[in-house]
């Protein structure tokens, strides 16, 4: 198990961006799908993930 040290909000937004039109998008409020990750980032909560190595 590893601690995931990345900006989870940026990860969620980039994945959501795959389903949107090309261009610049301005948001006045965070989209609902990023709220759990945003709160985790604000609280600096550690996130764990399992990593499988294929050899």
LINURVEN-V448959 format. One record per residue. RES is the residue in three letters. SS is DSSP state (H for helix, E for strand, - for the rest). Layout:
BEGIN
RES:SS  RES:SS
END
This chain:
BEGIN
UNK:-  UNK:E  UNK:E  UNK:-  UNK:-  UNK:-  UNK:-  UNK:H  UNK:H  UNK:H  UNK:H  UNK:H  UNK:H  UNK:H  UNK:H  UNK:H  UNK:H  UNK:-  UNK:-  UNK:-  UNK:-  UNK:-  UNK:-  UNK:-  UNK:-  UNK:-  UNK:-  UNK:-  UNK:-  UNK:-  UNK:-  UNK:H  UNK:H  UNK:H  UNK:H  UNK:H  UNK:H  UNK:H  UNK:H  UNK:H  UNK:H  UNK:H  UNK:H  UNK:-  UNK:-  UNK:-  UNK:-  UNK:E  UNK:E  UNK:-  UNK:-  UNK:-  UNK:-  UNK:-  UNK:-
END
